Amino acid sequence: MLESLLAFLANTGFALYPAEPQRLIMIGIGLTLITLAVRKQYEPLLLIPIGFGMILGNIAGAGATPEEEGVIQFLYFGIRHEIYPALIFLGLGAMTDFSALLSQPRLILLGAAAQVGIFATYWGALYLGFSPPEAGAIGIIGGADGPTTIFITAALAPELLPAVAVAAYSYMALVPIIQPPIVRLLTTRKERLIRMAPPRKVSKTERIIFPIVAFITCTLIAPKATVLLGMLFFGNLLKESGVTDRLAHTAKTAFIDSITIILGICVGAAATADRFLSPESLKIFALGMAAFCVATASGVLLAKLMNVVSKSPVNPIIGAAGVSAVPMAARVALTTAQKEDPTNFLIMHAMAPNVAGVIGSAVAAGVLLSILG
């Protein structure tokens, strides 16, 4: 009886944690993410599942990680084989309105400019000693697109997935903190007060044709991104066709929510102490921050340049929305503008580069996969 009791006690967390104290650090990080989500409302739909997944994956003796046989290993199949990111893009497409972009096509350039952060960080990661596939996975953080980040990292550098995914989602959640100082640094008050002309009304025919034409065009440029872009534009076609409302409603509600829950839990559970707490992870977080800052600055600077050559003024604030953190980056652009002028409603203008950034990050991922995959 005593031997059985001692054997039981030897396999409890109380006995295992002293030998693996780093697990407690990861549990603390998970609790921090949950706290940020609850108290600050930073991307709660993402950070709460990821934070709880971290706690789950770092319970000593539980075996709830992708490396150990069990439920998490089974669910992680969808990440390892890039299934969940594609399905999330289906729901994202059903939620997205491309009217703002169609009414002002020139603003797609701002979404393209934000992808500079991806390629600049790629070279920075190479300089710090990462291999080309690893550098590609780290660079994609600059796109501020969680599903795309997971998609390309699972394909190029799966061993970096926990750190890269947590960095990407963390910086997406911190958009309201990171972007406004960069915008104010790079613009004058006069520029921040610019009012843009109202966007034109987009016809239903244009909205139906766009996802088909855009899909064919983008996949000709980056065939490796066909799955992501195909799901994005298919979801949007379900929304805009007007005859598949039930499918569109399901895709943008229960379907995407279910996949988000599973994805978040699996990403968090993969962030075990032995994989996450390393010098490489610190480098990834630093490079991710650099990628995000460069992406934001690139969009703002291109908007300033557009004002030099264009008769129709562009408020440079919306350039920051070129990162594909939809719709948070667009909302941040709105609040930043309204701090200067409470009557300046930039949200519809900011949504144009914001949704362009979603397309741009997927195309950039396809380019990296073509080169490095």
N, C-alpha and C positions, 0 to 999 in steps of 0.2 A: 504493500500500500504506500509506504514512504517513498519507495523507488518510483512508483507511478506519479506521485505528487511532484517529486523533484524533476522528473522528465517533463511533466506539464509546465512547471515553472521555468524550466530551461528554454522552452519554446515560446514564452510570452514576450511581448514587446519590452517589458521591464528588464528582461535578461538580455535581449538582443540589441537594444538601442545603445548601451554603453560600448559595445563593440563597433557600432556603426553610427556614431553621433551625427555624421553628415546628413543622415536621413532627416534628422530633426530640423536641420537648416532648410531642407527642401519643403518640409511641412510648413515651416514659418513663411517661406516664399509663397506657398499656396494660400495660406491665410491672408497674406498681404494683398494678393490679387483679388481675393474675395472681398476684403475690406474696401479696396479701391472701387470695386464694382458696386458695392452696396452704399457706401457713404458718399462717394463722388460721382456715382453713376457713369463710370468710365467703361464703355462697352460691356455692360453686364451680361448680355447674351453670350459673350465669348469668355470673359474672364472668370465668371463663376464656374462654368464647366471645366475650364482649364485648371483653375485653382483647386477645385475639389479633386480633379484627376491627379494633380500633384500629390495631394494628401493620400489618395488611394494607392498610388504607385510607390509611395515611400513608407507604407506601413510595414514594419519589419516582420518578416515571416508570412506575409499575406499571399505572396506570389501573384499579385495583381499588376503585372507588367507585360509588355509585348513579348519579352523574351521567355516568359514562363507559361506553360500550358494552362489555359483557362479561358474565361470569357473575354478578358481584355486582349489576349493574343488573337482570339477569333475575330473580334471587332476591328483590331488593328489591320486586318487584311485589306480593309477598304482604304486605309492610308497608304500602306505599302504598295498597293497596285493603283494608286491615284484615282480611286473610285469616288470618294466623298467630295473632293474639290470639284470634280465635274458635275456632280449632282447639285452641289450648292450653286454653281453657276447657272444651272437650269432655273432654280428658284430666284436667283438674282435677276436673271433676264425677265422673268415674269413680273418682278417688282419695279423694273427700270422703265422710265419714260425718256426716250431719246429726243423728245420734241425740242428741248432747249438746244441740243446740239444741231438738230436739223434746221432750226431757225437761224442759227449763227454758225455756219460750217467752219469759219475761220478759227473759231475757238478750239477746234480739235488740235490745233498746233500747241496750245497750252498743255493739253494732256500728253502730247508727244514730248514736249520739252521736259516734263517732270520725269520722264524715263531716263534722263541723263544721270540721275542719281544711281540707277541700277548699274550702268556701265562704268561710271567713275568708281564706284565701290568695288566692282569686279577687279579693276586694276589695283586698287588699294589692298584687297585681300591677297592678290598674287604677291604683292610686295611684302606682305607680312608672313609669307611662307605657306599659304594654303594652295592646294592643287587647283588646276583650272576648273574641274567640276565643283569643288568645294567653294571656290570663289564665285562661280555662277549662282550657286544656291544662296550664298550670303548676299550677293548684290541685289537679288530680287526683293530683298526686304525694302529697298528704296521705292518699290512700286506701291507699298502700303496696301497690299492685297493679300489677305491671309490665305484664301484657297489657292491662289496662284503660287504663293510661297511654298505651301505644302506640296503642291503638284510637282514643282520643279525640284525641290529638295529631295522628295521621295525618289525621284528619277536619277538625280545626279549624285547626291551625297546623303543617303538615308541615315548615316551615323550622326549627322549634324541636325537632324530634324527637330529634336526637342528644343535645343537652344535657338535655332533659327525661327521656329514657329512661335515660341514664347516671345522672342524679341520683336517679331513682326506684329503680333497682336498687342503687345505692350505699347509699342510706339503708335499703333492705330488708336489705342485708347487715350494716348497722351497728345493727340492732335490739338486739342484746345490749349495746351500748355506750350507745345513746341512751336507751332506755326505763327501765332501773333507776334512774338518778338522778332522773328525773321522778317516778317512783312514790314513791321515798323522800321526795322534797320535799313531795308532796301528801298523804301518809298518815302516820299515827302507827304506832308499833310494835304497839299494841293492835289496830289495824285490820288490819295485815299478818298478825297471828296468827289471824284469824278462820277458823274451820273451817266449811265449808258442808256441808249435808246431802247424802248420796249421791244422785245423779240416779236417777230411776226407769227401769225397763227399758222400752224402746220396741219396739212390736210390728212385725213385718214389714209388716203392712198399712199402718201409719202411714208407714213408710219408703218404701213404693211410692207412696202417695197424695201425699206431701209434694212431690216435684219437679213433679208435674203442677199441683197447686193453687198452689204458690208461683210457678211460671212464669206462669200465667194472671194471678194477682194482681199480680205485679211489673210485667208488661208492660202491664197496664191503667194503672198509675201512670206508667211510663216506656216508651212504645212504641219509642223510639229505641234502647233497650237490648235489643231483642228478640233480636238475633243472639247477643250475649254470653250473656244469660240462657238463651236456648234451648239453646245448646251446653252450658252448665253443667248445667242440669237434665236434659237428654237424657243426658249422660254419667252423671249420678247414677242415672237410671232404668235404664240398662244395668247398673249395679252392683247396684242393689237388687232388680231384678225376679227375679233368681235363674235366669233362663232364657237369658241372653245373656252368660255368663261369659267366653266367648272374646272377644267384642267389647269387654267392659269391660277385660279383661286387656290386650288390644292397645292400647286407648285410653290406659291409665294407665302403659304401659311404653314399648314401642318407638315408638309413634306420637307421644306427647308429647315424648319424648326427641329424636326426629328434628327436630320442629318447633322445639324449644328451641335446638338447635344452629344451625339456619339463622337463626332470629330473632336470636340473640346475635351471630353473625358479621356479619349485615347491619346491626344497630344500631351495632356497633363500627366497621364500615367507613364508615358514614355520618358518623362523628365526625371529619371531616377538620379540619385545623388552621384553615382559613379560616372554617369554620362554627362550630367549637367554642370557639376562643380569642377571646372577645369580651366586652365589658362586660355584654352581655345574658346570657351564660352564667353569669357570676358572680352576677348578680341571680337567675337561675333557681335556682342552687344554694342561695343564701341563703333564697329563698322556699320552696324544697323542704324545707329543714331546719325552717323555721318551721311549715310545713304538718304535718310529721310530729310535731313537738313538741305543737302544738295538738291534733292528732287523739288523741295519747296522753293528754294531760291531760284532754280532754273525756270520754273513756271512764272514766278514774279518778274524776273529779268526779261523773259521773252515778251511778257505783256507790256513792259516799259518800251521795249524795242518796237513793238507793233504800233505804239502811239507815235513813234517817230515817222513811220512810213504809211500810216493809215489816217484817213480823214475822219473816220468814226472812232471816237475815243474808247479806250478799254481801261477799266479800273484795274490797276495791277494786282489788287488784292485777290481777284478771282484766279490769278495765275497759281496761287498756292493750292487751289482746289484741284489742280491737275493730278495730284496723287489720288489713287483710286479708293480712298477711305470714304465710301459712299454711305449715307449722305453727310457724314460728320464734317468732312472738309468743306463742303458747301455751306453748312450751317456756321462753321467757324468764320468763313469769309463774310457771311452776312453780319455776324455779331461784331467782327472787327471793323467793318464799314460803319455800322450803326453807332459805334463808340465815337466816331467823328461826326456823323450826321444821322440821327435816329430815324430820319425819313427816307434814307437811301436803302431801298430794298434790292439787294443784289442776288437774292437766292436763285432766281431762274437763270441769271447769267452765269452764276458760279456752277450750277448743275451741268452746264455744257462741258467745261473742261473736266469736271468730276467724272461724268460717265465716259468721257473720252479716255480718261486715265485708266478705267477698267479695261477698255479695249487695248490701250497701249501697253499695259503691263502684261496682258495675255500674249500680245504679239512679241514683246520683248522676251517673254519666257520661251516662246517658240523659236526665236532666233538663237537664244542660248542653248536650247536643246539640240538644234540643228548643228551648232558648232561643237558642242561639248559632249553630246549624248552618244 
